[in-house]
Amino acid sequence: MKTVILFVLAFTSLFVAACPLCEKQQPSLLKGISHGTGPQDNWDYLIVIMMVIIVLLTLFYALKFILKPREMDKSHIKRVILN
C-alpha cells in the first residue's frame, strides 16, 4: 500500500510544478504554481476570484442540503427514489 501511495505522489508531482520557462513568465503571486503566461490583466484576477466564490458557495449549499434536507413530506419526489 505504501508503494502505491508513493507512486501516486511521485506521479502527480510531475504535473503540479510549473516548468522553468513558464515560471519566468508568471507574476510573482503565481510563480511555480501554474503553466502558461498567467493573467494578462487585473480583470483576469477578478474573474478567477468570482469563480472561486461561486464554486465555494455551490459547494457549501450542496453539502448543506445533502446533510440536512428540510423536506420531510411523505409524498416528496425523493421518497420515490429512496423507496
ZAZALUM-144671 format. One record per residue: x, y, z of N, C-alpha, C, CB in turn; residue in one letter. Coordinates in steps of 0.001 Angstrom, whole numbers, plus 500000, padded with zeros to 6 digits. Glycine has a CB too. Example, Ala and Ser with C-alpha at 12.3 -4.5 7.8 and 13.67 -1.06 7.14 Angstrom:
513190494310507800512300495500507800513200496700507800511308495527509046a 512850497750507080513670498940507140512900500030507870514084499402505725s 
This chain:
500827498805500000500000500000500000500870501258500000499060499999501212m 501964501203500747502848502361500803503467502652499441503944502140501839k 503774501603498701504378501820497378503394502471496425504872500498496789t 502118502110496544501103502720495689500977504202496005499744502016495864v 500953504536497281500845505942497682502066506724497215500689506061499212i 503236506156497381504451506837496927504460507017495415505690506058497362l 503995506005494685503930506112493230502965507220492799503502504771492617f 501803507267493436500815508301493093501370509682493404499491508073493858v 502006509853494548502585511148494904503700511547493948503115511114496331l 504535510600493577505626510897492643505078511220491261506606509714492560a 504055510508490831503470510732489508502774512080489418502487509623489172f 502025512448490465501305513720490434502242514908490619500231513739491509t 503390514701491248504310515816491435504889516295490103505437515414492380s 504861515442489086505340515848487767504438516908487146505430514639486844l 503165516889487484502198517786486869501871518993487732500943517039486562f 502283519005488972501917520076489894502800521306489704502011519584491335v 504078521135489577505005522259489483505111522756488043506390521857490009a 505335524028487905505498524634486580506915524386486074505195526158486624a 507045524348484757508373524175484174509155525497484296508266523723482674c 510474525478484159511286526695484340510922527820483362512756526354484182p 510564527474482133510198528501481162508899529202481559510058527885479768l 507923528422481983506653529015482411506815529813483702505597527924482603c 507704529361484552507921530044485828508444531468485614508905529246486697e 509237531679484570509761533015484279508667533956483796510868532931483235k 507622533418483169506561534239482597505452534549483599505975533551481392q 505450533890484736504388534070485717504626535307486579504273532834486598q 503544535954487028503699537025488019504155536427489344502370537812488203p 504668537249490221505261536749491473504260535968492328505817537914492284s 502988536299492241501965535627493036501800534169492623500636536356492905l 501984533865491345501737532516490833502997531763490434500826532591489659l 504141532249490786505394531598490367505460530163490861506608532381490884k 505737529257489945505895527855490287504610527086490486506690527749491493g 503464527715490307502196527026490548501560526540489253501232527944491282i 501531527376488229500798527008487015501654527206485774499514527828486899s 501187526591484696501867526711483410501249527850482603501789525381482621h 501965528328481616501449529369480736501940530748481126499948529348480737g 501362531740480468501812533108480692501193533740481926501500533947479493t 500089533191482401499445533750483584498485534860483231500480534261484551g 497916535496484219496956536579483990497598537749483260496368537056485314p 496889538292482281497404539398481499496919540751482009497012539227480061q 495859540749482817495249541998483248494626541785484625494184542489482220d 494250542861485287493594542759486588492212542131486467493487544134487234n 491584542226485297490277541613485089490377540093485210489707542006483713w 491510539534484836491697538088484955491636537647486412493033537668484335d 492256538415487288492197538096488716490767538196489230493116539033489518y 490036539209488796488648539384489221487789538212488766488080540697488672l 487994537758487546487228536626487032487513535370487848487553536383485550i 488768535123488163489133533942488934488565534027490346490657533781488981v 488622535194490967488071535363492311486568535119492312488379536769492848i 485870535632491299484426535406491203484115533925491000483831536232490052m 484916533240490193484722531798490002484907531038491301485688531263488950m 485922531397492062486179530721493335485021530948494298487499531217493959v 484505532156494343483364532461495225482147531636494828483020533970495176i 481859531555493535480709530787493064480872529304493386480518530981491557i 482059528773493175482300527351493465482174527071494952483689526925492970v 482716527939495795482627527725497242481185527829497735483506528736497983l 480418528780497202479006528884497579478227527652497133478382530148496973l 478491527190495933477820525994495434478156524781496290478206525734493978t 479415524635496648479833523527497500479174523611498873481355523513497646l 479141524806499442478521525000500754477054524593500736478653526458501196f 476283525112499771474853524806499723474592523352499339474153525730498740y 475424522775498495475249521365498152475429520494499390476244520946497051a 476493520749500144476713519976501365475630520242502404478081520295501950l 475209521489502514474173521846503486472879521095503209473917523354503466k 472442521060501947471174520427501626471286518909501534470643520978500332f 472493518386501362472657516928501400472648516440502841473969516501500697i 473336517170503718473448516726505099472197517005505927474627517384505742l 471524518114505668470317518465506425469207518916505477470625519577507458k 468557517973504803467455518374503933466256518823504768467053517214502995p 465546519794504295464415520334505053463092519684504651464328521841504857r 463062519015503535461806518446503039461510517132503759461871518222501505e 460436517117504524460064515923505285458713515357504841460023516246506776m 458130515894503803456822515454503335456900514020502817456295516396502238d 455926513191503166455929511782502773455697511599501272454867511025503551k 455108512593500606454828512465499172455857513196498309453435512998498866s 456961513583498901458001514289498142458642513352497123459078514864499094h 459124513897496014459676513109494929460886512279495363460060514013493790i 461606512731496359462787511969496814462396510636497425463586512782497832k 461158510533497946460714509276498533460560508187497470459392509478499273r 460227508587496260460112507614495163461481506996494892459547508288493868v 462526507814494919463879507328494660464383506513495834464831508495494377i 464163506995497056464678506302498236463968504981498488464548507186499452l 462683504914498138461926503669498355462163502758497179460400503943498539n 
